[in-house]
C-alpha cells in the first residue's frame, strides 16, 4: 500500500485540494477568454425588471422570484460579478458530488475524478457569462441530487433541509426544474433500494423513504402555489406555462377544429389562425398540417411570440394572468382534441432530445479526454487478464463503481427531457443540463476498468 492509502484522511485532503485547484484552473481559463464577463440575453431584461418590492405584481409576473433575487445580490457595476457567482455555485455543486461519493464509500481520488465529470459542464461553458438562470439552476439540480445521495446514506436533518432547499431554489430560479419535484422521490427510492437487501422489508422501507421525500419536495411547492392563489387568484408556480405550450400544440390546430374547442378559447384560436395564415404567407411557409419535427421546432418561436401570445395580449391587455390562463386552456384543449398528433410529437421530441443529449456530449472537453483514456485502460486490462488466464490464474474480483452514477444519470436525464418536451422542443440549451451526469458515468467507467479490489 502507498502512504496515501495508509492515511485515508491525507488522501481525502489531497483529493479535495486537487479538485479545487482544477476548479481554479478552469475558472482562470474562462476568465482569460472572456467567458466570465457578463453578457445580456433576450430574457435578461424581464429578470432585471422583476418587481421584487411589489408582491402582487411579482406574483403576476411571467418570471419566478429566484433569479431576480440572484441578480439583485450581484447588482453592482452592471452585474459584473454575476458570471463569477454562477461559477462559484457550480464549484459548490461539484464539491457536493465529491462529498456524496465519499459518503457512498468511493475512494477519495476516485470520487474527485468522477466529480470532475460534472465540473466540465457544457452548460457552464455556454451559459456562465449569460445573465440568465440556466447556469445556476443547472448547478442547483446537481446539488439536489448530491444532497439526496448523502441523505440515503445518513438520515441527517441537514441533508433533509439541503434536499428540500436545493429543489425549491432550483425551480424558483428556473421553472423547468420542476422536474426535480418528482425526480427526488423516485431517485431516492431507487438509491435506497440499491443499498438495502432485496427483501420485502427493504422495498417497503424504500417506498416509505420516497414518501417522506415527496412531502419534502411537494409541500413547499404547494404552499407557494397557495400563496399565489390567495394573492392573485392563480394556483401554480408562475403564470407562464401556457405560452410555450401554445407554441407547440397550436401547430396541430386548423380552422375546422375551432368549433370543437371550448367556447372560452374559440375567438383566441380563430384570431390566432388568421394571424398565422398572414405570417406564413409573408414567409412563404405552407399552412397545411405537418408532423415534421424540424418544421414544428423551426416555427415554435413564431407561433409563440409572433402569433398567439400577441393575439392574447391584444384581447386581454394588461392582464398577464388571463393571457396565460387562456393560452394554457387553448393548449390543453388542442392537445386533447388532437391527441394523436400530440402523442406523435412527444415521441419524436423524446427521440430528438435523447439524440441531442448524447450528441452534445461529444463537445464536452472532459469526455473527449476520457474516451481515449478508457480505450487504453481497457486494452491494458485485456492484456493483463489474457496473461493471467494463460498461466492458469483466476481473474480478480472487481468493485462496482459505475452502477450508482449510471442510475442517477439515466433517471435524471429521462425526467428532465420528459418534462421539457411536454411544452417545448428539446433545444440544446434545455437538453445540455439533462446530460450533466453522463461524463461522471464515463469517469466511473474508467475507474472501473482500471480498479482491482484488494482481497
N, C-alpha and C positions, 0 to 999 in steps of 0.2 A: 504493500500500500504506500501511497505517497503521503507526505506530511499533511497536505490539504485534506486528504481523506481521513487522516487520523484526527483532524481538528475540524469537525463539521461547522463550528461557529466561524472559524477563519475562512473556510471555503465559502460559506454563505456571504460573509462580508466582502470578500474579493469579488464574488459574482455580482453582488449588488453594485459595487464600485464600477466594474466593467460595464454593466448595463447603463449606469448613469453617465459614464464617460461616452459611451456610444450615443446616448441621447444628446449630450452636449455637442458632440461632433456633428450629428445630424442637424441640430439647431443652428450651429455655426455655418454649416453649408447652406441651409435655407436662407439664413440672413445674408450670406455673401452673394447669393444670386438674386436677392431682392424678393424672395418669397415670404418674408416676414414684414413686408411693407403693406399697409392697408390698401385695399382696392374695393371701391364701391361696386356693387352688383345691382341689377334692376330691382331686386327685392329690398335693398338696404334702406331706402327711404321710408318704407312702411314700418320698419322696425324702429328707425331713429325718431319717427314722429308719433310713436305709440303714446297715447295719453295716460302715462303712469299715475298722474295725480288726479285723474278723473275716473273714479271706479265704474260709473255707469257706461261711459264712453269706452273705457277699456274692455268691459265685458261684451260690448257690441262689436269690437274690432275683429278684423279678419286674422289678426296675429294673437298668439298666446303671450303670456307675461314674461316667459323665461329669457328670451334673447334681448328684448328691450331693456330688461334689468341688467343683463350682462353688458350691453353697450353702455348703459348709464354708469356702471362701475368704471369702465375704461374710457369715459368721455372726456379725455384730455388731449390737446394737440391734434384735433381732428381724428380721434380714435387710433392714434399712432401705436398704442400698446396692445390693441385687441388681437392682432395675429400672434404676438408673444403669449398672450393669455390663452389663446387656442392651443398653442404648443405646450404650455405648462400643464394644462388639463390633460392633454394627450399623454404626456410623460407620466402623470399620476395614474392614468389608465394602464399603461404598460407595467408600472411598478405593482399595481394591484394584481395584474395577471401573474406576475412573478411570485408575489406573496401567496396567491391562490394555489399555484402549482407546488410551492413549498409545503403548503398545508396538506396537499394530497401526497406527500412523501416523495415527490420528484427530487432528484439530486439538485443541489444549488446551481451548478454550472449548466445542467440540462434545462432547468427552469428558466435561467437567464436567456439561454439560446432560443427556447420556444417562445418566451415572451417577446423576444426581438422580432418575431414574425408579426406581431401586432404593432410594433413601433414604426416599421417602414410601410405605413398605410398609404394607399393611393388617395384616399380622402384627405389625409393630412397634406400630401404633396400638392393636391389640386385646390384645396379649399382653405388652407391655413390663412392665406392672405386676404380672402374674401370676407367682407363684413356681412356674413350670413351665418345661420346657426348650424350649417352642415357639419363642420369640423367638430365643434364642441359637443353637439348632440351625439355624434358618432362615438366620441370618447366616453360619454356617459353610458351609452349602450354597453360598451366593453366593461366599464366599471361595474355595472349592474350584474353582469354575468360573473365577473371575478368575485364580487361580494357573495353571490349565490354559491359559488364553489366553496368558499370558506365557511359559509353557513351550513352546508351539507356536512362538513367535517365536524364543526363545533357549533352548537346552537347557542351562540352568544347574542346578547341584546344588541351589541354594537353592529353585528352582522345583519340582524333583522332591520335595524334602522338604516344601515348602509344600503341594503337592497331596496327598501321602500323609497328612500330619498333619491337614489340614482334613477329609479324608474320614473318617479314624479318629475324630477328635473329634466329627464330625457324628453318626455312628451310635452312638457311646458316649453322647452327650447324649440322643439320641432314636433308638431302633431303626428308626423309619420311614425314616430317612435312609440305610438300607442301599441304597436305590436309587442312591446315589452310586457304589457299588462297580462296577456295570456301566455306569452313565452315563458316567463319566470316560473309560474306554477307547473307548466308542462315540463320544462327542462329540469326543474327541481325534483319532480317525481322520478324522472329518468336517471338523474345522477344519484339520487338517494337509493333507488332500486339497484343501481350498478354496484354500490358499496355494501349493500346488505345481502345476506344469504338468500338464495332463491327458494323462498317458502311463502306460504300464505300469510304468515305474520309479517314477513318483510314487505310484501306487496301492500298490505293494509297500512303499515307504518308509513310507507312512501306516499300513499294516497292521502293519509292524514296530514303529512307534511305539506303536500301540494295544496291541500285545502287552506292551511294556515298562510301559505304564500299567496294564494288567491285573495285572501282577505287583506293581506299586506299591500297588494298592488291595486285591487279594485276599490277598496274603501276610500282612499284619498281621492281617486277619480270621481267616485260617486258624490263625495262631499263637495268637491269643486264644481261639478255639474249642477248640484243642487243650489249652491251659492249663486251661480249664474242665473238659474231659473228664478230664484227669488228676486234677484236684482233686475233682470231684463226680460224674464219670461222665456228664455231659451235654455233647454236642458241639453248639455253637451260640453265638450272641451272648448270648442271655438265655432263661430258661425262661418265656416269656410268649406265644409265637406261637399256642398252642392256644386261649387264652382268647377273643380276638376272632374267630378263625376259626369257633369253635363258635357264637358268637352269630349269625353269618350262616347258615352251612351247616345247622345243626340245624333251621332252619325249613323245610327241604325233607324232613325226616325224619318218617315216620309209623310207627305201631305195626307194620304189616305188613312194614316194612323191617328190623326189628331182627334177625330171624333170618338175614338176609343179610350182616350186619356181622361183622367178626372177633369171635371169642368173647371176647377180652380187653376189648372195649368194649360188649358186649351189655347187661350189667347197668347200666352207666352210662347207656346210651341208654334203657333201659326205665324206670329211675327218673326220668331227666330228662323223658321224655314224660309220666309220671304227674304230676310237679311242674308241667309246662307246662299240662296239662289243668286242674289245680286253679286255677292263677293266671289262665289265660284265662277260666275260668268265673266267677271272682270279679270280673273286669273287664268281663265281657260281650263278650269277643272270641270270634270263631269260630276253632275249632281245625282247620278244613279247610285243605288245602294252598293256598297263594297264591303267585303270581308278581308281585304288585303291588310295585313298588319302594318306594312310600311305606309300605306296611304292613311290609315287611321292615326298612326303616330305623327306623320308629317302634318296632318290637318288638325291635330289636337289643340295647339295654341290658338289657331284661327277660330275654331268652334267655341273655344272658351272665352278668349279675351276680345275677339272682334265681332262675335255674333251673339251668343246667348247672354253673357254677362252684361254687355252694354244694353241689350234689349230689356233685361230685367231691371237694370238701374234706371232706364227711362220710364218704366212702368211703375216702379216704387222708388222714386228719388229720395235720397237722404234716409233710407231705411235699410241698413245693411242686414238686419235680422230677417226681414221679409224677403229680401233678394235671395239670401242663402236658403231660406225655407222653401221658396217656390222652385228654385233651381234643384234643390235636393228632391223635392216631390216629383218634379219632371223627370229627373234621372231615375229615381226608383220606379216610377210608373212605366217609363220606357223600357227599363231592364226587365220588368215583369211581362210587359206586352211583347217584347222581342227577346224572350228568354233564350231561344235557340241561338240567335246571333250573339247575345251577351256571353253565353256559355262557350261559343267558339272563340270569342275574344279572350276570355280568361285562359283558355288552353293555349292559344297562340302567344299571348303575352307571357304566360308562365314559361313556355319553351324559350322565348326570346330572353326573358330575364335570366334563366339558368345559363343560356349561351353567353350572354354578356358578362355574367358573374365570373365565368372561367376565362373568357377571352380577355377581360380586363386584368386578370392576374398575371398574364404574360408580361404586362408593362411594369409589374412590381419588381424593383431592383433586388429585393431580398430573395424573391422567388427565382429570379434569373441566376443568382449566385448558387442557390440551393440545388437546382436541377443537376448541374454537372457534379456537384459535391455528392449528391445522392447516388449518382451513377458510379462514381469512383469507389465509394464505400461499399456499394453492392458488389462490384466486381472483386474487390479485395476480400469481402466476406465469402463469396462463392469459391475463390481460390483457396482460402484457408479451410473451408469446410470440405472441399474436394480432397485436400491433402490429409485432413484428419480422417476422413472415411477410408481413404486408400490404406491407412495404417491400422485399420480396424477399430478406430476410436468411435465415440459417440458424440453427437452434436450437443453443445452446451445449452442449458436452459436459458430462456430469454424472457426478460421482463416486458410487460405491455405498457408502452408509453404513448401509443397512438390512439387508443380507443376513446379515451375521455375527450381530448381535443377534437377528434373527428365527430363524436356525438354532439358536442357543442356547436361545431362549425355547420353541420348539416341542419340541425334544428334551428339555429339562429338564421341561417340563410333562407330556409323554406318559409319560416314565419315572416321574415322581413319582406321577401319578394312577394309572398302571398298577400300581404297587407297592401303593398303598393299597387298591384295590378287590379284591385277592386275598383279603383277610381282613376288610375293614372298609368300611362305607358311606362314600362320599366326602362327609363332613361339611365345613361351611365352614371349621372350624378346621384341618382337614387339607389342604384344597384351596387355601386362600389362599396358602401358600408356593409352590405349584406355579406360580402366575402372576406371581411376583416380577419376571420379566424382561420381561413384556409392556409395562409403562409405559415401559421403556427403549427398546423397539422403536418405540413411538409417538413418543418423543422423537427417535429417529433418523430417523423419517419426516418430522417437522417440519424437521429439519436438511436432509434430502434434498430436500425441496420447495423450500427457500429457498437452497440452495447451488449456485453455478455454478463449475465448475473453471476456474481461470485458465490460459490457454494462451499 
